[in-house]
Amino acid sequence: MDSSKIALLVFITLILGITTLYIIDKPPIVEKARGPSGEISKMMSSFSWHGEDPDGIIIKYEYRKDGGKWIGVGESTRYIWVGYSEGEHTFDVRARDINGKSSEIVSWTFFYKPNP
């Protein structure tokens, strides 16, 4: 098919309104920036992360500690966890975009052992 026939076909398709638009809504992406890992002896840990949404806007981040309830932190990309018990702990973060899609969960795992 030559280019003039293709152009005519595209023009007719647009006039008749039989075009189909496919919109792909990709979830946001979150990456770790800083946080503890392995064995630690401090009673306070700082976590930071950054996120992006390739086709939208991140409206909030959420975190949870040790598999508990998700808690929203708005657009903040930092959290300081103080006062955990001795043993293993997990800190999870995810992002939500304007269309309600969630990112994959990003996790930090560490073991708190206080100094004697």
C-alpha positions as CSV (number, residue, x, y, z in Angstrom):
1,M,0.0,0.0,0.0
2,D,1.5,3.3,-1.0
3,S,1.8,6.3,1.4
4,S,-1.2,8.2,-0.1
5,K,-3.6,5.3,0.6
6,I,-2.2,5.0,4.1
7,A,-2.8,8.7,4.7
8,L,-6.3,8.5,3.3
9,L,-7.1,5.5,5.6
10,V,-5.8,7.3,8.6
11,F,-7.8,10.4,7.7
12,I,-11.0,8.3,7.3
13,T,-10.4,6.5,10.6
14,L,-10.0,9.8,12.4
15,I,-13.2,11.3,10.8
16,L,-15.3,8.2,11.6
17,G,-14.0,8.2,15.2
18,I,-13.0,4.5,15.1
19,T,-9.7,5.0,16.8
20,T,-8.9,3.1,19.9
21,L,-6.6,4.6,22.5
22,Y,-4.7,2.3,24.8
23,I,-3.6,4.0,28.0
24,I,-1.0,2.1,30.0
25,D,-1.0,3.1,33.6
26,K,2.4,2.1,35.1
27,P,2.8,1.9,38.9
28,P,5.2,4.2,40.7
29,I,8.8,3.0,41.4
30,V,10.4,3.4,44.8
31,E,14.1,2.9,45.5
32,K,16.1,2.8,48.7
33,A,18.4,5.7,49.4
34,R,19.5,5.0,53.0
35,G,18.8,2.8,55.9
36,P,20.1,0.1,58.3
37,S,20.9,-3.5,57.4
38,G,22.5,-6.4,59.2
39,E,23.2,-6.2,62.9
40,I,22.9,-2.7,64.5
41,S,23.4,-1.4,68.1
42,K,21.7,2.0,67.8
43,M,18.2,2.4,69.2
44,M,17.3,4.8,66.3
45,S,17.4,4.3,62.6
46,S,16.8,6.7,59.7
47,F,15.3,5.5,56.5
48,S,15.2,7.5,53.2
49,W,14.0,6.6,49.7
50,H,13.0,8.3,46.4
51,G,10.3,7.5,44.0
52,E,9.0,8.3,40.5
53,D,6.0,7.6,38.5
54,P,6.8,7.3,34.8
55,D,3.3,8.2,33.6
56,G,1.7,10.1,36.5
57,I,2.2,11.7,39.9
58,I,3.0,10.1,43.3
59,I,0.5,11.4,45.8
60,K,1.7,9.7,48.9
61,Y,4.1,7.3,50.4
62,E,3.2,4.7,53.1
63,Y,5.3,2.7,55.5
64,R,4.8,-0.2,57.9
65,K,6.9,-1.6,60.7
66,D,7.3,-5.3,61.2
67,G,4.3,-6.2,59.0
68,G,1.9,-3.9,60.8
69,K,-0.7,-1.5,59.4
70,W,0.3,0.8,56.5
71,I,0.6,4.5,57.6
72,G,0.6,7.4,55.2
73,V,3.4,10.0,55.3
74,G,2.3,12.2,52.5
75,E,5.1,13.2,50.1
76,S,7.8,12.7,52.8
77,T,10.7,10.5,51.7
78,R,12.2,10.0,55.2
79,Y,11.3,8.3,58.4
80,I,13.1,7.9,61.7
81,W,12.2,4.8,63.8
82,V,13.0,5.1,67.5
83,G,12.6,2.6,70.3
84,Y,12.3,-0.9,68.7
85,S,12.9,-4.1,70.8
86,E,15.9,-6.4,70.5
87,G,15.7,-8.7,67.6
88,E,14.9,-8.7,63.8
89,H,12.8,-5.8,62.3
90,T,11.5,-4.9,58.9
91,F,10.6,-1.5,57.6
92,D,8.6,-1.4,54.3
93,V,7.7,1.5,52.0
94,R,5.5,1.8,49.0
95,A,4.1,4.7,46.9
96,R,0.7,5.4,45.6
97,D,0.0,7.4,42.4
98,I,-2.9,9.6,41.4
99,N,-4.6,6.7,39.8
100,G,-4.5,4.5,42.9
101,K,-1.7,2.2,41.8
102,S,0.8,1.1,44.3
103,S,4.5,0.5,43.8
104,E,6.3,-2.7,44.7
105,I,7.2,-2.8,48.4
106,V,10.7,-1.8,49.2
107,S,12.1,-3.3,52.5
108,W,14.9,-2.9,54.9
109,T,15.6,-5.7,57.4
110,F,17.9,-5.4,60.3
111,F,18.7,-7.0,63.7
112,Y,18.9,-4.8,66.7
113,K,21.3,-6.0,69.4
114,P,21.9,-3.3,72.1
115,N,25.4,-2.9,73.5
116,P,25.9,-4.6,76.9
